[in-house]
Amino acid sequence: MRKRLMVGITLAFLALLALISASLNAQDFHMSQYDATTLYMNPALTGMYTGEKGDFRITDDYRQQWKALGIKPFSTIYISYDMPVTVKKKKIGLGAYLVNERAGQGNFNTLEFMASAAYNIIEGSEKHYLTTGLQLGFFNKSFSPSSFTYDAQYSGSTGNFDTNLPTDESNSNTNLLRLDANVGIYYKYIAKESKANPYVGFSIDHLNIPKETFAGTTTRLPMRFNYNAGCDIKVSETFTVVPKILYMQQSTATELFFGAEMRYKLSGEYTALLNLNYRNQDAFVFDIGLKKGGHVLRLGYDLNTSGLSNYTGGRGAFEISLIITGIKGQSLFSNKARI
């Protein structure tokens, strides 16, 4: 009864927050390999490996985009560490992630650090996996005004901009630090005898709607709502297909991302991975990867299909991710590790 009450309260709370999303008015960066950056996607996955074995997990993801526009490319670096812990016979997960994003011209930089914890709501179940999680941390945003040119620096005598001329701009605040909070819930059916194991996740970022402005006006960062679902479908002993979908909403900005991952067991401990996805009205996304034990390496590319493709020739973003899952007392590259 107590567990049912906890589940009901958690779901009701998250549903209530979702209902107010339409009333809120900056969009966060995204990762195409979102299922690799698990802590950034959903705090409920902190230290939770959906029934698979592992004592700790290290994840790294690097993304670079818009180099084809002839500007300084945007880059995003993600790194996280998480692990499962048992406290008084209760299963929890602890971890943290760090994200640094640099947005080309002006050296606009966002640094985000979040401590993360998750709790396994259903204890002792061999078929159902239900977790909830919370993250607390901060983000820092900064930019370099000296990297820009201004109208006041245009020299009529030369017809060029002279950066030695005064800008007539006041940039007293070029650095801000704000507290942040995220919450999430995740469910997966994990019956090993079943050929289909569906999952669904829901998370909300920026619960406190932090202020984010370098000027005197008050501008707040809207909450971001993330909905994702999929299903591991075992076609044969060697082949698995995972159709999946992700929908995100932040104020009036939305993103729909859907596709499928195909896994094919090779000889020994190796599994080949192929992801084919489409980000609605933006890009075709594909990546290939290799899994060995608890370690996964993926290389991907976004082929731009939006109006910018006229300028980029379809070239969008490059992304690479690495997951290392370890077991205490064993070599990191032991064949017994799993994710």
Secondary structure, DSSP 8 states (H G I E B T S, - for coil): -HHHHHHHHHHHHHHHHHHTGGG--------TTTTTSHHHH-GGGTT--TT---SEEEEEEEEEE-GGGTS--EEEEEEEEEEEEEETTEEEEEEEEEEEEEESGGG-EEEEEEEEEEEESS-S-SSEEEEEEEEEEEEEEE--GGGS--GGGEETTTTEE-TTS---------EEEEEEEEEEEEEEE--TT-SEEEEEEEEEE-TT--B--SSSS--B---EEEEEEEEEEE-SSSEEEEEEEEEEEETTEEEEEEEEEEEEE-STTEEEEEEEEEETTTEEEEEEEEEETTEEEEEEEEEE-STTHHHHTTEEEEEEEEEEEE-TTS-TT-TT---
